[in-house]
Amino acid sequence: MTIDSRIVSAFAPTGTLRASINVGNPILARRSEKPGGAEGVSIDLARAFGQKLGLPVELVVLESAGKSVDVVAADKADIGFFAVDPLRGEHIAFTAPYVLIEGGYLVRQDSPLTANAEVDRAGHRVAVGKGSAYDLFLTRELKAAEIVRAPTSPTTVDVFVEQGLEVAAGVLQQLEADARRIGGLRMLPGSFMVIRQAMGVHKSRGPEAAAVLAAFVEEMKASGFVAEALQRHGIEGASVAPAAT
């Protein structure tokens, strides 16, 4: 697709496309020694979009979802990679999702909990990464259990262990890796939510910019780019989202 120069300028008023990257979700990005300081599916997409616009790309690498949203909302980055959530949608125009990621619950081996539906009860404390999609979702959904917010998603299980909490919530694969690392922990069966991971741009950049970004995501899914990136980075537990309707 040919992109009008006005839209290119709307995306990158500084002349460089600044992409907010959250390395708190290892399915999408992780720190590395490669140029930009990170690698992963979201970095591949950011660079592909920069190429589409004919712009250099600067990675704004952050440790949490909340921070990655904040820099786009504050116009300190031009695009980002976020879980779709209505609260974030106040300032950010989301594309349709490019991948779907499951969220799960982690408990101790000797916990009496056996199902996701048993978590939301009085006396249960649930650790979750502050500002993550799981935090936003559980803040709306949990009525009786107490939420304890860890500084970032990767520190959720450490907070869960250190504070003797009943449940940890987050990316299924991250929790499984932490369970193997620490020992004496187990996952509850299934998932309590499915994250719709999308790209986003500040609404102030205009509806035409949002439409171009949405079309790019559809192109990347349809071409096999997203599937190939997931495979290249060895990502399991995430699936390519279906085409937008």
Sine and cosine of phi, psi and omega as CSV:
sin_phi,cos_phi,sin_psi,cos_psi,sin_omega,cos_omega
0.00,0.00,0.65,-0.76,0.05,-1.00
-1.00,0.01,0.76,-0.65,-0.09,-1.00
-0.94,-0.35,0.81,-0.59,-0.01,-1.00
-0.86,0.51,0.60,-0.80,-0.04,-1.00
-0.89,0.47,-0.47,0.88,0.03,-1.00
-0.91,0.42,-0.62,0.78,0.00,-1.00
-0.95,0.30,-0.60,0.80,0.08,-1.00
-0.86,0.51,-0.69,0.73,0.03,-1.00
-0.92,0.40,-0.57,0.82,0.03,-1.00
-0.91,0.42,-0.63,0.78,0.02,-1.00
-0.93,0.36,-0.63,0.78,-0.15,-0.99
-0.69,-0.72,0.97,0.25,-0.01,-1.00
-0.89,0.46,-0.35,0.94,0.03,-1.00
-1.00,0.07,-0.14,0.99,-0.06,-1.00
1.00,-0.01,-0.09,1.00,0.07,-1.00
-0.78,-0.62,0.71,-0.70,0.03,-1.00
-0.99,0.16,0.93,-0.36,-0.02,-1.00
-1.00,-0.07,0.88,-0.47,-0.06,-1.00
-0.95,-0.32,0.85,-0.53,0.05,-1.00
-0.98,0.21,0.83,-0.55,-0.08,-1.00
-0.86,-0.52,0.83,-0.56,0.02,-1.00
-0.99,-0.16,0.95,-0.32,0.03,-1.00
-1.00,0.03,0.12,0.99,0.08,-1.00
-0.97,0.23,-0.23,0.97,0.06,-1.00
-0.91,-0.41,0.99,-0.16,-0.12,-0.99
-0.92,0.40,-0.25,0.97,0.07,-1.00
-0.93,0.37,-0.51,0.86,-0.09,-1.00
-0.98,-0.22,-0.56,0.83,-0.06,-1.00
-0.31,-0.95,0.47,-0.88,0.09,-1.00
-0.52,-0.85,0.43,-0.90,0.04,-1.00
-0.92,0.39,0.54,-0.84,0.03,-1.00
-0.41,-0.91,0.08,-1.00,0.04,-1.00
-1.00,0.04,0.03,1.00,-0.02,-1.00
-0.95,0.30,0.31,-0.95,0.02,-1.00
-0.79,0.62,0.73,-0.68,-0.04,-1.00
1.00,-0.07,-0.26,0.97,0.09,-1.00
0.99,0.12,0.15,0.99,-0.01,-1.00
-0.41,-0.91,0.34,-0.94,0.09,-1.00
-0.58,-0.82,0.36,-0.93,0.01,-1.00
0.57,-0.82,-0.01,-1.00,-0.06,-1.00
-0.87,0.50,-0.70,0.71,-0.05,-1.00
-0.92,0.40,-0.57,0.82,0.05,-1.00
-0.92,0.40,-0.67,0.74,0.04,-1.00
-0.86,0.51,-0.68,0.73,0.01,-1.00
-0.92,0.40,-0.66,0.75,0.00,-1.00
-0.87,0.49,-0.69,0.72,-0.03,-1.00
-0.94,0.34,-0.59,0.81,0.06,-1.00
-0.91,0.42,-0.62,0.78,0.02,-1.00
-0.94,0.34,-0.63,0.78,0.08,-1.00
-0.86,0.52,-0.67,0.75,0.04,-1.00
-0.89,0.45,-0.64,0.77,0.02,-1.00
-0.88,0.47,-0.61,0.79,0.00,-1.00
-0.99,0.10,-0.22,0.98,-0.08,-1.00
0.96,0.27,0.56,0.83,-0.09,-1.00
-0.82,-0.57,0.53,-0.85,0.18,-0.98
-0.94,0.35,0.44,-0.90,-0.05,-1.00
-0.90,-0.44,0.74,-0.68,0.13,-0.99
-0.92,-0.40,0.81,-0.59,0.03,-1.00
-1.00,0.03,0.81,-0.59,0.10,-1.00
-0.98,-0.22,1.00,-0.09,-0.17,-0.99
-1.00,-0.01,0.82,-0.57,-0.07,-1.00
-0.75,-0.66,0.32,-0.95,-0.15,-0.99
-1.00,-0.04,-0.12,0.99,-0.07,-1.00
-0.55,-0.84,0.39,-0.92,0.03,-1.00
-0.89,0.46,-0.67,0.74,-0.02,-1.00
-0.85,0.53,-0.70,0.72,0.00,-1.00
-0.93,0.38,-0.60,0.80,-0.01,-1.00
-0.93,0.37,-0.54,0.84,0.10,-1.00
-0.94,0.35,-0.69,0.73,-0.07,-1.00
-0.86,0.50,-0.65,0.76,-0.06,-1.00
-0.94,0.35,-0.53,0.85,0.08,-1.00
-0.96,0.28,-0.68,0.74,0.02,-1.00
-0.88,0.48,-0.51,0.86,-0.01,-1.00
-1.00,-0.06,0.16,0.99,-0.01,-1.00
0.87,0.49,0.48,0.88,0.09,-1.00
-0.99,-0.12,-0.05,1.00,0.17,-0.99
-0.57,-0.82,0.40,-0.92,-0.13,-0.99
-1.00,-0.10,-0.61,0.79,0.04,-1.00
-0.70,-0.71,0.27,-0.96,0.04,-1.00
-0.44,-0.90,0.05,-1.00,-0.05,-1.00
-0.79,-0.61,0.94,-0.35,-0.19,-0.98
-0.69,-0.72,0.41,-0.91,0.24,-0.97
-0.97,0.25,0.73,-0.69,-0.01,-1.00
-0.91,0.41,0.79,-0.61,0.02,-1.00
-0.48,-0.88,0.66,-0.75,-0.06,-1.00
-0.88,0.48,-0.55,0.83,0.02,-1.00
-0.91,0.42,-0.69,0.73,0.04,-1.00
-0.92,0.39,-0.45,0.90,-0.05,-1.00
-0.94,0.33,-0.07,1.00,0.07,-1.00
-0.89,0.46,-0.60,0.80,-0.07,-1.00
-0.89,-0.45,-0.32,0.95,-0.14,-0.99
-0.91,-0.41,0.73,-0.69,0.10,-0.99
-1.00,-0.03,0.89,-0.46,-0.04,-1.00
-1.00,-0.03,0.54,-0.84,0.24,-0.97
-0.99,0.17,0.03,-1.00,0.26,-0.97
-0.92,0.39,0.38,-0.93,-0.03,-1.00
-0.91,0.41,0.49,-0.87,0.11,-0.99
-0.97,-0.25,-0.45,0.89,0.14,-0.99
-0.67,-0.74,0.38,-0.93,0.08,-1.00
-0.90,-0.43,0.73,-0.68,-0.07,-1.00
-0.77,-0.64,0.71,-0.71,0.00,-1.00
-1.00,0.07,0.59,-0.81,0.11,-0.99
-0.94,-0.34,0.70,-0.72,-0.06,-1.00
-0.75,-0.66,0.08,-1.00,0.03,-1.00
-0.91,-0.41,0.64,-0.77,0.05,-1.00
-0.88,-0.48,0.68,-0.73,0.03,-1.00
-0.69,-0.72,0.11,-0.99,0.08,-1.00
-0.97,0.22,0.38,-0.93,0.00,-1.00
-0.83,0.56,-0.61,0.80,-0.06,-1.00
-1.00,-0.04,0.19,0.98,0.02,-1.00
-0.92,0.40,0.61,-0.79,0.07,-1.00
-0.97,0.25,-0.18,0.98,-0.03,-1.00
-0.95,0.30,0.72,-0.69,0.00,-1.00
-0.79,-0.61,-0.14,0.99,-0.06,-1.00
-0.55,-0.84,0.46,-0.89,0.00,-1.00
-0.85,0.52,-0.58,0.82,-0.06,-1.00
-0.92,0.39,-0.27,0.96,-0.02,-1.00
-1.00,0.06,-0.13,0.99,-0.10,-1.00
-0.94,0.34,-0.68,0.74,-0.12,-0.99
-0.99,0.15,0.95,0.30,0.05,-1.00
-0.71,-0.70,0.47,-0.88,0.00,-1.00
-0.84,0.55,0.66,-0.75,0.01,-1.00
1.00,-0.07,-0.22,0.98,0.03,-1.00
-1.00,-0.02,0.73,-0.68,0.05,-1.00
-0.91,-0.41,0.78,-0.62,-0.12,-0.99
-0.91,-0.42,0.88,-0.47,0.06,-1.00
-0.99,0.15,0.67,-0.74,0.00,-1.00
-0.44,-0.90,0.49,-0.87,0.02,-1.00
-0.93,0.38,0.78,-0.62,-0.04,-1.00
-0.86,0.52,0.79,-0.62,0.07,-1.00
0.98,0.21,0.00,1.00,0.02,-1.00
-0.96,0.28,0.22,-0.98,0.05,-1.00
-0.87,0.49,-0.54,0.84,0.01,-1.00
-0.93,0.37,-0.63,0.77,0.07,-1.00
-0.87,0.49,-0.76,0.65,-0.03,-1.00
-0.88,0.48,-0.69,0.72,-0.01,-1.00
-0.91,0.42,-0.76,0.66,-0.07,-1.00
-0.94,0.35,-0.50,0.86,0.07,-1.00
-0.87,0.50,-0.59,0.81,0.04,-1.00
-0.98,0.19,-0.59,0.81,-0.22,-0.97
-1.00,-0.05,-0.59,0.81,-0.07,-1.00
-0.98,0.21,0.79,-0.61,-0.04,-1.00
-0.96,-0.28,-0.49,0.87,-0.09,-1.00
-0.90,-0.43,-0.59,0.81,-0.01,-1.00
-0.96,0.28,0.41,-0.91,0.01,-1.00
-0.99,-0.16,0.68,-0.73,0.05,-1.00
-1.00,-0.09,0.76,-0.65,0.09,-1.00
-0.90,-0.43,0.88,-0.48,-0.13,-0.99
-1.00,-0.06,0.86,-0.51,0.12,-0.99
-0.98,0.18,0.40,-0.92,-0.03,-1.00
-0.84,0.55,-0.64,0.77,0.02,-1.00
-0.61,-0.79,0.24,-0.97,0.03,-1.00
-0.87,0.49,-0.67,0.74,0.00,-1.00
-0.90,0.43,-0.31,0.95,0.01,-1.00
-0.99,-0.11,0.05,1.00,-0.08,-1.00
-0.85,0.53,-0.75,0.66,-0.07,-1.00
-0.94,0.34,-0.56,0.83,0.06,-1.00
-0.89,0.46,-0.68,0.74,0.05,-1.00
-0.90,0.43,-0.68,0.73,0.05,-1.00
-0.82,0.57,-0.71,0.70,-0.01,-1.00
-0.95,0.30,-0.75,0.66,-0.08,-1.00
-0.88,0.47,-0.60,0.80,-0.06,-1.00
-0.99,-0.11,0.01,1.00,0.03,-1.00
0.89,0.46,0.65,0.76,-0.03,-1.00
-0.98,0.19,0.19,-0.98,-0.07,-1.00
-1.00,0.05,-0.52,0.86,-0.12,-0.99
-0.57,-0.82,0.56,-0.83,0.20,-0.98
-0.87,-0.50,0.64,-0.77,-0.04,-1.00
-0.83,-0.56,0.60,-0.80,0.04,-1.00
0.22,-0.98,-0.31,-0.95,0.02,-1.00
-0.88,0.48,0.80,-0.59,-0.08,-1.00
-0.78,0.63,-0.74,0.67,-0.08,-1.00
-0.93,0.36,-0.58,0.81,0.04,-1.00
-0.91,0.41,-0.68,0.73,0.01,-1.00
-0.90,0.44,-0.66,0.76,0.02,-1.00
-0.89,0.45,-0.66,0.75,0.03,-1.00
-0.91,0.42,-0.65,0.76,0.03,-1.00
-0.92,0.40,-0.59,0.81,0.03,-1.00
-0.89,0.46,-0.66,0.75,0.05,-1.00
-0.92,0.38,-0.60,0.80,-0.03,-1.00
-0.93,0.37,-0.64,0.77,-0.12,-0.99
-1.00,-0.07,-0.67,0.74,-0.04,-1.00
1.00,0.10,0.39,-0.92,0.03,-1.00
0.96,0.28,0.31,0.95,-0.03,-1.00
-0.80,-0.60,0.34,-0.94,0.04,-1.00
-0.53,-0.85,0.41,-0.91,0.05,-1.00
-1.00,0.03,0.58,-0.81,0.23,-0.97
-0.97,0.25,0.55,-0.84,-0.07,-1.00
-0.89,0.47,0.57,-0.82,0.10,-1.00
0.97,0.24,-0.28,-0.96,0.00,-1.00
-0.77,-0.64,0.47,-0.88,0.02,-1.00
-0.99,-0.11,-0.21,0.98,0.06,-1.00
-0.29,-0.96,0.32,-0.95,0.12,-0.99
-0.87,-0.48,0.85,-0.53,-0.01,-1.00
-0.99,0.13,0.76,-0.64,0.10,-1.00
-0.99,-0.13,0.98,-0.20,-0.10,-0.99
-1.00,0.01,0.85,-0.53,-0.13,-0.99
-0.77,-0.64,0.15,-0.99,0.22,-0.98
-1.00,-0.08,0.34,-0.94,-0.02,-1.00
-0.47,-0.88,0.42,-0.91,0.04,-1.00
-0.67,-0.74,0.52,-0.85,0.01,-1.00
-0.87,0.49,0.68,-0.73,-0.05,-1.00
-0.88,0.48,-0.41,0.91,0.01,-1.00
-0.91,0.41,-0.30,0.95,0.01,-1.00
-0.97,0.25,-0.17,0.98,0.14,-0.99
0.98,-0.20,0.42,-0.91,-0.03,-1.00
-0.91,0.42,-0.50,0.86,0.01,-1.00
-0.91,0.40,-0.65,0.76,0.04,-1.00
-0.90,0.44,-0.69,0.73,0.01,-1.00
-0.88,0.48,-0.63,0.78,0.00,-1.00
-0.92,0.38,-0.63,0.78,0.03,-1.00
-0.90,0.43,-0.68,0.74,0.01,-1.00
-0.91,0.42,-0.64,0.77,0.02,-1.00
-0.89,0.46,-0.67,0.75,0.01,-1.00
-0.92,0.40,-0.60,0.80,0.04,-1.00
-0.88,0.48,-0.71,0.71,0.00,-1.00
-0.88,0.47,-0.68,0.74,0.02,-1.00
-0.89,0.46,-0.63,0.78,0.04,-1.00
-0.90,0.44,-0.67,0.74,-0.03,-1.00
-0.93,0.38,-0.56,0.83,0.08,-1.00
-0.95,0.33,-0.74,0.67,-0.09,-1.00
-0.91,0.41,-0.55,0.84,-0.04,-1.00
-0.98,0.22,-0.22,0.98,-0.07,-1.00
1.00,-0.03,0.02,1.00,-0.04,-1.00
-0.86,0.51,-0.71,0.70,-0.05,-1.00
-0.92,0.40,-0.71,0.71,0.01,-1.00
-0.87,0.49,-0.68,0.73,0.01,-1.00
-0.91,0.41,-0.61,0.79,0.02,-1.00
-0.91,0.41,-0.67,0.74,0.05,-1.00
-0.86,0.51,-0.70,0.72,-0.01,-1.00
-0.93,0.38,-0.68,0.74,-0.03,-1.00
-0.88,0.48,-0.60,0.80,-0.03,-1.00
-1.00,-0.04,0.10,1.00,0.07,-1.00
0.92,0.39,0.58,0.82,-0.07,-1.00
-1.00,0.01,0.79,-0.61,0.09,-1.00
-0.89,-0.46,0.45,-0.89,0.06,-1.00
1.00,0.01,0.00,1.00,0.09,-1.00
-0.86,-0.51,0.61,-0.79,0.01,-1.00
-0.84,-0.54,0.48,-0.88,0.06,-1.00
-0.92,0.39,0.76,-0.65,0.01,-1.00
-0.93,0.36,0.50,-0.87,0.04,-1.00
-0.92,0.39,0.29,-0.96,0.04,-1.00
-0.87,0.50,0.55,-0.84,0.03,-1.00
-0.92,0.39,0.57,-0.82,0.01,-1.00
-1.00,-0.03,0.00,0.00,0.00,0.00
